[in-house]
Amino acid sequence: MSETRLIAEEIDEFGVIRVVEQGGFRYLEFGDEVEQSCVRVAEPDWLEYDYSRAMLLGALCHAKPRRALFLGFGAGTLTQACLKYLALDEVEAIELRPSIPRLAREHLWLRDDPRMTLRIGDAVEALAECEPADLIFLDLYTDTGPAPAHLAWGFLGACRERLRPGGWLVINQWSTDDGKPLGAALLRGRYHHHYWECPVPEGNVIMFVPASLDQELNLRALKKRASTLEAQLGYKLRGYIEALRPAQ
């Protein structure tokens, strides 16, 4: 195994933040070496984690998204991939910890983009101020797991309500030992059993939640968009499509 090299380390009010490099990748870590983001040194737009690739697939549920909202930013790898591969006009991202975007710019190749507005704040509090979006990505994690917002009835409902007609909410949810998303009963009730799940090897379940109950997942169109994009990505998305299942 290649040597791990410490690139940067800081402490803020929430704990330790590190950037380390190993084997051609740089990692953003929280607390006791808990990985939050992974950036390929030779290709910063590359998505290494299965959960981030599955979230990118979730973006393809929408035929022509123009505005995306990211609740939880990290190193910005998913945001940058969406800016590169989707025809987005506007992107808004909310990040709780001020040090993280700065460290990402300094050490993780985060680029400024005129389409992107990055705000520092609590996503739960800031959501009401955000403009409705075609895509909303919920990915609020600490060094101990998902933030309480991932199981907050009111906030989960508010996220869906901020979607434009035809929009999609993409949630990175932890899974339990039985392979269901954490809080499965709450999620089924909140979204009336009307969403799709994509379990991934890291132990997460990515959820694709439509803006309305009469909105269905067009699997044929999703496969076509994924096949077209795969040629640019350099990795496959079809395995995540095959793993898709209705709400469990």
Residue frames relative to the residue before (quaternion, step in Angstrom):
aa qw qx qy qz dx dy dz
M 1.0000 0.0000 0.0000 0.0000 0.00 0.00 0.00
S 0.4817 -0.6830 0.4685 0.2863 3.56 -0.93 0.88
E 0.6040 -0.5908 0.4093 0.3443 3.52 -1.22 0.59
T 0.3523 -0.7093 0.5711 0.2162 3.54 -1.13 0.72
R 0.1269 -0.8036 0.5806 0.0302 3.56 -0.81 1.07
L 0.3573 -0.7260 0.5504 0.2059 3.56 -0.84 1.02
I 0.2172 -0.7932 0.5615 0.0918 3.57 -0.72 1.13
A 0.7857 -0.1285 0.1184 0.5934 3.58 0.93 -0.87
E 0.0090 -0.7809 0.6245 0.0059 3.55 -1.21 0.57
E 0.0490 0.7842 -0.6151 0.0653 3.55 -0.94 0.96
I 0.2261 -0.7361 0.6171 0.1620 3.54 -1.31 0.35
D 0.0410 -0.7776 0.6271 0.0205 3.54 -0.88 0.97
E 0.7695 -0.3770 0.2343 0.4591 3.59 -1.23 -0.18
F 0.6912 0.4667 -0.2716 0.4803 3.58 1.24 -0.36
G 0.7224 -0.4056 0.2501 0.5010 3.60 1.23 -0.18
V 0.7410 -0.4096 0.3182 0.4266 3.52 -1.33 -0.44
I 0.0867 -0.7488 0.6552 0.0498 3.53 -1.16 0.78
R 0.0087 -0.8046 0.5936 -0.0170 3.56 -0.84 0.96
V 0.1496 -0.7015 0.6801 0.1516 3.48 -1.39 0.41
V 0.0150 0.7997 -0.5980 0.0504 3.57 -0.71 1.10
E 0.2445 -0.7613 0.5836 0.1416 3.55 -1.22 0.50
Q 0.1485 0.7684 -0.6112 0.1177 3.54 -1.03 0.89
G 0.8851 0.0219 -0.0109 0.4648 3.55 -0.99 0.88
G 0.7437 -0.4171 0.2362 0.4660 3.58 0.91 0.82
F 0.6906 0.3994 -0.2760 0.5361 3.58 1.28 0.21
R 0.2010 -0.7263 0.6365 0.1644 3.51 -1.29 0.48
Y 0.1887 -0.8014 0.5654 0.0496 3.52 -0.99 0.96
L 0.2707 -0.6915 0.6436 0.1852 3.51 -1.19 0.74
E 0.0429 -0.8192 0.5713 -0.0282 3.56 -0.68 1.14
F 0.2147 -0.7361 0.6266 0.1390 3.51 -1.26 0.65
G 0.8639 0.1514 -0.0755 0.4743 3.55 -1.19 0.55
D 0.8208 -0.2080 0.1923 0.4960 3.53 -0.94 -0.99
E 0.7512 -0.4271 0.2088 0.4580 3.57 0.48 1.31
V 0.3336 0.7222 -0.5266 0.2997 3.57 0.94 0.91
E 0.3511 -0.7672 0.5001 0.1951 3.58 -0.47 1.22
Q 0.1382 -0.7934 0.5901 0.0570 3.55 -0.98 0.94
S 0.7914 0.0085 0.0264 0.6107 3.58 1.08 -0.74
C 0.1445 -0.7723 0.6158 0.0595 3.53 -1.21 0.64
V 0.0600 -0.8033 0.5924 -0.0145 3.56 -0.80 1.08
R 0.3528 -0.7239 0.5577 0.2012 3.55 -0.85 1.01
V 0.4795 -0.7115 0.4314 0.2788 3.57 -0.60 1.18
A 0.7325 0.4434 -0.2400 0.4575 3.58 0.86 -0.95
E 0.7977 0.1153 -0.0271 0.5913 3.61 1.23 -0.45
P 0.1887 -0.8532 0.4746 0.1058 3.61 0.29 1.24
D 0.6381 0.5290 -0.3419 0.4428 3.63 1.15 -0.42
W 0.4799 0.6803 -0.4228 0.3580 3.59 1.29 -0.18
L 0.2294 -0.7418 0.6125 0.1482 3.58 -1.02 0.80
E 0.2316 -0.8199 0.5148 0.0959 3.57 -0.44 1.22
Y 0.7092 0.4659 -0.2677 0.4564 3.57 0.92 -0.87
D 0.5466 -0.6127 0.4610 0.3365 3.55 -1.10 0.72
Y 0.6559 0.5246 -0.3418 0.4217 3.60 0.90 -0.80
S 0.6606 0.4912 -0.3234 0.4666 3.61 1.00 -0.71
R 0.6228 0.5181 -0.3417 0.4764 3.61 1.07 -0.64
A 0.6521 0.5012 -0.3140 0.4743 3.58 1.02 -0.79
M 0.6299 0.5128 -0.3396 0.4742 3.61 1.08 -0.62
L 0.6084 0.5243 -0.3481 0.4836 3.58 1.09 -0.65
L 0.6102 0.5333 -0.3441 0.4741 3.58 1.04 -0.74
G 0.6187 0.5583 -0.3401 0.4357 3.58 1.01 -0.79
A 0.6158 0.5502 -0.3419 0.4486 3.56 1.09 -0.69
L 0.6600 0.5255 -0.3022 0.4438 3.57 1.12 -0.65
C 0.4473 0.6612 -0.4680 0.3790 3.60 1.25 0.05
H 0.6880 0.4316 -0.2545 0.5250 3.57 1.19 -0.59
A 0.4795 -0.7034 0.4477 0.2737 3.57 -0.83 0.97
K 0.8198 -0.0208 0.0624 0.5689 3.60 0.88 -0.92
P 0.0160 -0.8235 0.5670 -0.0067 3.61 0.38 1.16
R 0.1809 -0.7947 0.5736 0.0815 3.56 -0.99 0.87
R 0.7903 0.1563 -0.0882 0.5858 3.57 1.12 -0.60
A 0.0590 -0.7958 0.6027 0.0008 3.55 -0.94 0.97
L 0.1708 -0.7665 0.6149 0.0721 3.54 -1.14 0.79
F 0.1389 -0.7911 0.5942 0.0427 3.56 -0.81 1.08
L 0.1231 -0.7759 0.6175 0.0378 3.56 -0.64 1.17
G 0.7266 0.1476 -0.1865 0.6446 3.50 0.06 1.43
F 0.1154 -0.8521 0.5104 -0.0041 3.54 -0.52 1.20
G 0.1118 -0.8108 0.5618 0.1202 3.59 0.89 -0.88
A 0.7916 -0.2437 0.2128 0.5183 3.56 -0.94 -0.91
G 0.5123 -0.6870 0.3941 0.3321 3.58 1.27 -0.04
T 0.3290 0.7790 -0.4906 0.2103 3.60 1.18 0.28
L 0.6783 0.4642 -0.3029 0.4824 3.60 0.87 -0.87
T 0.6265 0.5424 -0.3375 0.4465 3.59 0.98 -0.80
Q 0.6796 0.4852 -0.2937 0.4653 3.57 0.89 -0.92
A 0.6277 0.5234 -0.3410 0.4645 3.59 1.03 -0.73
C 0.6624 0.4960 -0.3137 0.4656 3.59 0.94 -0.83
L 0.6319 0.5243 -0.3285 0.4668 3.59 1.03 -0.74
K 0.6851 0.4897 -0.2822 0.4595 3.56 1.03 -0.77
Y 0.8214 0.3256 -0.1325 0.4492 3.57 0.77 -1.01
L 0.7126 0.3843 -0.2549 0.5287 3.60 1.22 -0.26
A 0.4675 -0.6791 0.4916 0.2805 3.58 -1.13 0.64
L 0.1283 0.8251 -0.5316 0.1423 3.55 0.65 1.17
D 0.3188 -0.7319 0.5720 0.1884 3.55 -1.11 0.74
E 0.8049 0.0873 -0.0005 0.5870 3.56 1.08 -0.78
V 0.0169 -0.7614 0.6480 0.0102 3.52 -1.16 0.75
E 0.0550 -0.7684 0.6371 0.0251 3.55 -0.99 0.90
A 0.0449 -0.8011 0.5969 -0.0045 3.57 -0.92 0.92
I 0.1833 -0.7668 0.6096 0.0829 3.54 -1.06 0.86
E 0.0109 0.7925 -0.6078 0.0491 3.58 -0.77 1.07
L 0.4603 -0.7247 0.4521 0.2420 3.55 -0.82 1.04
R 0.7905 0.3445 -0.1484 0.4842 3.58 0.83 -1.01
P 0.4265 -0.7509 0.4420 0.2427 3.62 -0.48 1.16
S 0.6343 0.5673 -0.3392 0.4011 3.58 1.03 -0.71
I 0.6128 0.6202 -0.3566 0.3356 3.56 1.02 -0.75
P 0.6803 0.4554 -0.3254 0.4732 3.66 0.73 -0.83
R 0.6311 0.5293 -0.3443 0.4506 3.61 1.00 -0.74
L 0.6671 0.4853 -0.3034 0.4768 3.59 0.89 -0.89
A 0.6315 0.5331 -0.3314 0.4553 3.58 1.05 -0.75
R 0.6551 0.4926 -0.3152 0.4784 3.59 1.01 -0.74
E 0.7137 0.4776 -0.2584 0.4424 3.56 0.93 -0.92
H 0.8470 0.2012 -0.0415 0.4903 3.58 0.91 -0.87
L 0.7667 0.3610 -0.1782 0.5001 3.62 1.19 -0.37
W 0.5368 -0.7001 0.3591 0.3046 3.55 1.22 0.60
L 0.2602 0.7442 -0.5604 0.2538 3.57 1.02 0.75
R 0.1802 -0.7975 0.5716 0.0694 3.55 -0.78 1.07
D 0.4489 -0.6354 0.5482 0.3071 3.53 -1.17 0.59
D 0.0621 -0.7763 0.6272 0.0108 3.56 -1.10 0.75
P 0.4964 -0.6883 0.4304 0.3076 3.62 -0.76 0.94
R 0.6305 0.5412 -0.3364 0.4432 3.59 1.19 -0.38
M 0.7092 0.4859 -0.2430 0.4492 3.58 1.22 -0.48
T 0.1112 -0.7424 0.6582 0.0580 3.51 -1.10 0.91
L 0.0954 -0.8018 0.5897 0.0166 3.57 -0.66 1.12
R 0.0727 -0.8124 0.5784 -0.0126 3.54 -0.68 1.16
I 0.3265 -0.7175 0.5813 0.2018 3.54 -1.13 0.74
G 0.4546 0.6702 -0.4950 0.3149 3.55 -0.80 1.01
D 0.6154 -0.5182 0.4457 0.3924 3.52 -1.40 0.00
A 0.4408 -0.7289 0.4570 0.2560 3.59 -0.55 1.15
V 0.6106 0.5587 -0.3580 0.4323 3.59 1.04 -0.70
E 0.7107 0.4388 -0.2474 0.4911 3.56 0.97 -0.89
A 0.7084 0.4967 -0.2574 0.4304 3.57 1.01 -0.86
L 0.5016 0.7004 -0.4190 0.2869 3.59 1.15 -0.53
A 0.6619 0.5355 -0.3157 0.4189 3.58 0.89 -0.88
E 0.6769 0.4819 -0.2832 0.4790 3.58 1.21 -0.50
C 0.5801 0.6053 -0.3658 0.4040 3.59 1.24 -0.25
E 0.4886 -0.6424 0.5037 0.3080 3.54 -1.09 0.71
P 0.5895 -0.5636 0.4260 0.3916 3.62 -1.07 0.57
A 0.1665 -0.8049 0.5681 0.0413 3.56 -1.10 0.75
D 0.5393 -0.5994 0.4858 0.3375 3.54 -1.31 0.39
L 0.7761 0.1353 -0.0538 0.6136 3.55 1.18 -0.70
I 0.0161 -0.7601 0.6493 0.0191 3.55 -1.02 0.85
F 0.1534 -0.7798 0.6045 0.0539 3.55 -0.86 1.05
L 0.1248 -0.7910 0.5980 0.0343 3.57 -0.69 1.14
D 0.2055 0.7726 -0.5586 0.2210 3.56 -0.46 1.26
L 0.2041 0.8011 -0.5239 0.2055 3.56 0.59 1.21
Y 0.1423 0.8120 -0.5442 0.1560 3.56 -0.20 1.31
T 0.2133 -0.7360 0.6295 0.1286 3.53 -1.23 0.67
D 0.6962 -0.4455 0.3293 0.4565 3.59 -1.22 -0.25
T 0.7008 0.4290 -0.2801 0.4964 3.61 1.25 -0.04
G 0.7419 -0.3601 0.2221 0.5202 3.59 1.25 0.06
P 0.7758 -0.3274 0.2337 0.4861 3.57 -1.23 -0.35
A 0.5241 -0.6201 0.4844 0.3258 3.55 -1.12 0.71
P 0.6665 -0.5177 0.3506 0.4060 3.62 -1.17 0.47
A 0.5545 0.6334 -0.3879 0.3753 3.59 1.15 -0.55
H 0.6003 0.5853 -0.3583 0.4107 3.59 1.13 -0.57
L 0.7558 0.2749 -0.1835 0.5652 3.58 1.26 -0.25
A 0.4730 0.6699 -0.4378 0.3686 3.59 1.21 0.47
W 0.4546 -0.7334 0.4386 0.2512 3.57 -0.42 1.28
G 0.7078 0.4731 -0.2754 0.4465 3.56 0.75 -1.02
F 0.6762 0.4921 -0.2967 0.4610 3.57 0.90 -0.89
L 0.6420 0.5186 -0.3295 0.4587 3.59 0.93 -0.81
G 0.6523 0.4910 -0.3130 0.4853 3.56 1.04 -0.71
A 0.6427 0.5306 -0.3220 0.4492 3.57 1.00 -0.82
C 0.5994 0.5582 -0.3602 0.4464 3.59 1.07 -0.69
R 0.6816 0.4748 -0.2958 0.4717 3.58 0.84 -0.92
E 0.6510 0.5317 -0.3142 0.4413 3.57 1.03 -0.77
R 0.6490 0.5056 -0.3236 0.4675 3.62 1.18 -0.42
L 0.5095 0.6344 -0.4310 0.3900 3.59 1.23 0.06
R 0.4456 -0.6308 0.5619 0.2962 3.52 -1.20 0.61
P 0.6523 -0.4779 0.3785 0.4504 3.63 -1.18 0.28
G 0.7973 0.2424 -0.2100 0.5112 3.55 -0.86 1.00
G 0.5128 0.6829 -0.3956 0.3380 3.58 1.29 -0.02
W 0.2774 -0.7500 0.5819 0.1479 3.53 -1.38 0.21
L 0.2433 -0.7243 0.6327 0.1261 3.51 -1.11 0.89
V 0.1072 -0.7970 0.5941 0.0178 3.58 -0.72 1.11
I 0.0765 -0.8323 0.5484 -0.0273 3.57 -0.47 1.26
N 0.2516 -0.7254 0.6223 0.1527 3.55 -0.97 0.93
Q 0.0299 0.8320 -0.5479 0.0824 3.57 -0.10 1.33
W 0.4980 -0.6183 0.5132 0.3260 3.56 -1.10 0.69
S 0.2812 -0.7319 0.5818 0.2161 3.57 -1.23 0.38
T 0.4281 -0.6704 0.5445 0.2660 3.53 -1.27 0.46
D 0.7486 -0.4185 0.2664 0.4399 3.58 -1.28 0.09
D 0.6909 0.4657 -0.2861 0.4732 3.60 1.13 -0.54
G 0.5912 -0.6217 0.3453 0.3805 3.59 1.29 0.20
K 0.5490 0.5903 -0.4054 0.4311 3.57 1.27 0.05
P 0.5839 -0.5738 0.4168 0.3950 3.60 -1.14 0.41
L 0.5874 -0.5593 0.4498 0.3740 3.54 -1.16 0.65
G 0.8143 0.1676 -0.1577 0.5329 3.56 -0.84 1.03
A 0.1420 0.8481 -0.5033 0.0854 3.58 1.13 0.60
A 0.6635 0.5059 -0.3202 0.4488 3.60 0.87 -0.87
L 0.6488 0.5078 -0.3145 0.4715 3.58 0.96 -0.85
L 0.6702 0.5081 -0.2970 0.4522 3.57 0.91 -0.92
R 0.6325 0.5221 -0.3336 0.4648 3.59 0.99 -0.79
G 0.6787 0.4825 -0.2937 0.4693 3.56 0.97 -0.83
R 0.6584 0.5276 -0.3126 0.4364 3.56 0.93 -0.90
Y 0.8059 0.2572 -0.1099 0.5218 3.57 0.93 -0.91
H 0.4795 -0.7268 0.4048 0.2793 3.57 1.26 0.52
H 0.6406 -0.5588 0.3067 0.4283 3.58 1.02 0.88
H 0.6049 0.5963 -0.3433 0.4008 3.61 1.23 0.11
Y 0.5378 0.5404 -0.4800 0.4339 3.54 0.14 1.39
W 0.3626 -0.7187 0.5515 0.2187 3.54 -1.31 0.19
E 0.2610 -0.7778 0.5609 0.1108 3.54 -1.12 0.75
C 0.0886 -0.7684 0.6322 0.0450 3.54 -1.15 0.75
P 0.1792 -0.7940 0.5719 0.1021 3.62 -0.18 1.21
V 0.1197 -0.7982 0.5886 0.0449 3.58 -1.01 0.82
P 0.6820 -0.5557 0.2954 0.3727 3.60 -1.13 0.61
E 0.6136 0.5768 -0.3680 0.3942 3.63 1.06 -0.56
G 0.5763 -0.5948 0.3821 0.4100 3.58 1.25 -0.18
N 0.5536 0.5624 -0.4044 0.4622 3.55 1.20 0.57
V 0.2085 -0.7162 0.6408 0.1817 3.52 -1.36 0.23
I 0.2185 -0.7679 0.5901 0.1195 3.58 -0.66 1.10
M 0.1916 -0.8032 0.5605 0.0633 3.55 -0.79 1.07
F 0.1762 -0.7552 0.6256 0.0849 3.55 -1.02 0.91
V 0.0218 -0.8287 0.5565 -0.0548 3.57 -0.29 1.30
P 0.3009 -0.7708 0.5287 0.1892 3.64 -0.61 1.04
A 0.6436 -0.5615 0.3718 0.3637 3.53 -1.26 0.49
S 0.8165 0.1058 -0.0355 0.5665 3.61 1.07 -0.62
L 0.6289 -0.5791 0.3809 0.3522 3.53 -1.25 0.46
D 0.6842 0.4603 -0.2980 0.4807 3.61 1.16 -0.39
Q 0.5553 0.5985 -0.3795 0.4354 3.58 1.32 0.16
E 0.1407 -0.8150 0.5606 0.0421 3.57 -0.65 1.12
L 0.5015 -0.6091 0.5186 0.3296 3.53 -1.31 0.34
N 0.2484 -0.7599 0.5869 0.1285 3.56 -0.69 1.14
L 0.2315 -0.8305 0.4925 0.1188 3.54 0.09 1.33
R 0.6260 0.5439 -0.3416 0.4423 3.58 1.00 -0.72
A 0.6766 0.4752 -0.2863 0.4841 3.58 0.93 -0.91
L 0.6196 0.5466 -0.3384 0.4503 3.59 1.05 -0.75
K 0.6519 0.5118 -0.3081 0.4671 3.57 0.95 -0.88
K 0.6566 0.5164 -0.3126 0.4522 3.57 0.97 -0.85
R 0.6688 0.4873 -0.3034 0.4724 3.59 0.91 -0.88
A 0.6509 0.5182 -0.3159 0.4561 3.57 0.98 -0.84
S 0.6477 0.5222 -0.3171 0.4552 3.58 0.95 -0.86
T 0.6482 0.5158 -0.3104 0.4663 3.58 1.01 -0.81
L 0.7067 0.4763 -0.2645 0.4514 3.57 0.92 -0.91
E 0.5617 0.6418 -0.3859 0.3518 3.60 1.06 -0.70
A 0.6204 0.5645 -0.3464 0.4201 3.58 1.02 -0.73
Q 0.6919 0.4487 -0.2720 0.4959 3.58 1.13 -0.61
L 0.6659 0.5585 -0.3018 0.3918 3.56 1.02 -0.79
G 0.3278 -0.7389 0.5244 0.2677 3.56 0.86 -0.94
Y 0.7333 0.2353 -0.2161 0.6001 3.59 1.28 0.26
K 0.5318 -0.6696 0.4403 0.2738 3.54 -1.24 0.51
L 0.2530 -0.7527 0.5904 0.1444 3.52 -1.22 0.63
R 0.5062 0.7025 -0.4088 0.2882 3.58 1.20 -0.43
G 0.5984 0.5750 -0.3675 0.4197 3.61 1.09 -0.60
Y 0.6499 0.5006 -0.3131 0.4785 3.56 1.07 -0.70
I 0.6086 0.5331 -0.3471 0.4743 3.57 1.10 -0.65
E 0.6584 0.5127 -0.3047 0.4592 3.58 0.96 -0.87
A 0.6759 0.4974 -0.2862 0.4623 3.59 1.16 -0.61
L 0.4759 0.6991 -0.4323 0.3128 3.60 1.22 -0.30
R 0.0410 0.7847 -0.6165 0.0500 3.55 -1.07 0.78
P 0.5703 -0.5660 0.4479 0.3921 3.61 -1.16 0.43
A 0.7224 -0.4263 0.3143 0.4446 3.58 -1.27 0.32
Q 0.2755 -0.7781 0.5497 0.1285 3.56 -0.87 1.02
